[in-house]
Amino acid sequence: MKLNYIFSLAVAAIAMLGMTGCSHEAELTDTIPANVAAVVRIDVTELFERAGFEKKGTEVVAPDYWKDAPSEILEVFSNVAEGVDLDNVIVVQTAAGRQVITFEVKDEKALTEVLEKNGKSVSKEDGYNTVETGKFSMIFNAKQGWAMENRDVKSIISTVKAMEADAKKQSIADLAGIKQFLDKDYTINIAGNTAAAMGHNGTPAELLDVWGTVGINVEEKEITFEGHALKADGDIVEVNELQAINPAVLSYIPDATNFVALAGCTPEINWDGIIEAISTLGGVQARGVMGILSPYIKSIDGTVMIAAGASPDSSFDDYDSWQFITMIHMPQTKVNEALSTARDMMSRYGIPFSEDKDGVMSARMTPDVSLYAGNIDGYLAVANRPFSPNRQNGLAKDFVNKNGGLYFDIPSMRLLNPSAPAWGINIVAEVNTDNVKGAVKLNGTNDDILPAIIKAAM
């Protein structure tokens, strides 16, 4: 196996694999400018262990599922670990949109030797050791290394010098709150600059100093995550435009549900901005639809729920047969106005419909599909099944006293693709005033989650 391939994989996986235990985050964050778009710190030791690899002395022992991968990769990783602190790797998205991997060099000589042993020529340029391949290139000195994809050595040196110059003015280490977050004991720490993501010129003033952070922990059987909006000084930015959802709406969800999204909305939400964003992204048609819906969207003053699931009587991939329901709380005058508008439109377009004693309308849209709409417990509700508050789906426990939530469940990936793994995925997330958190688990297997995902991807 040619080292070009191995080295490319090794550099790409520096952010994923390693077995060393020394931590030098402060030095790395000192060299990363505060104006970057995003910073990702990875605990490669934990990822390595969760993936089922073991280090016995100087030997890295791969799990059984790795038997089809090139054995030389393990040799490269083992040897590189002697010269590089793979336990603490940071991936940077620069303000200019470039991705840079940076890491602590423990032993410059050892790193040089392993590269040359594997057929890679190490040269000198502008005070750096340099290695160049067709896909990745690396530069390093006695303290630190940098790697970039599809860049020549001169380009990396230029990028690194620009980063270091900006870092001298203000570095990530100078942002106390972001530095403190990156120090937290997560498997993966992700911090993104809101202003950089939105475009500095279009960022509201209140978001200029806000970072979005997500901490991810890879456990044996699940992957958990927790997100916050943070000021650079570490103060948590609370989201006060949401309120506790009404879990009673969950009783209307069909038993076999695969997707649920809820939010407790308040009149303080900037609906104008949301409507404008949807209109801009969706083009002329979306702008027309938003023009019609805008008065109703701006009237939302409580829980909004969307739920959908495969019908028990049909195959999972028969999406036309899926059951769905949407419930939106707004003032009763607006609910009644929306229903009146629906009656007028159906009459205008010649769509036959009926209405029961409670004012619930039903219309046959196709031979197999009917739509139902009505004022259900004070909510504007639309579904393709009759409304019933007696569903037993067990979801209320996950969302009581929460400001929002998401539930996604697939019993088996083979329902989507016959050649996919037999296990499925379950995701539950909650939205609170000061955070978003949740967990990803696998259905139908006792295997550890990370090896299962890696095996499926190989």
Secondary structure, 3 states (H helix, E strand, C coil): CCHHHHHHHHHHHCCCCCCCCCCCHHHHHHCCECCCCEEEEECHHHHHHHCCCEEECCEEECCHHHCCCCHHHHHHHHHHHHHEEEEEEEEEECCCCCEEEEEEECCHHHHHHHHHHCCCCCEEECCEEEEECCCEEEEECCCEEEEEECCCHHHHHHHHHHHHHHHHHCEHHHCHHHHHHHHCCCCEEEEEEHHHHHCHHHCCHHHCCEEEEEEEEECCCEEEEEEEEEECCCCECCCCCECCCCHHHHHHCCCCCCEEEEEEECCCCCHHHHHHHHHHHHHHHHHHHHHHHHHHHCCCCCEEEEEEECCCCCCCCCHHHCEEEEEEECCHHHHHHHHHHHHHHHHHCCCCEEECCCCCEEEEEECCEEEEEEEECCEEEEECCCCCCCCCCCCHHHHCCCCEEEEEEECCHHHCCCCCCCCEEEEEEEECCCCEEEEEEEECCCCCHHHHHHHHHC
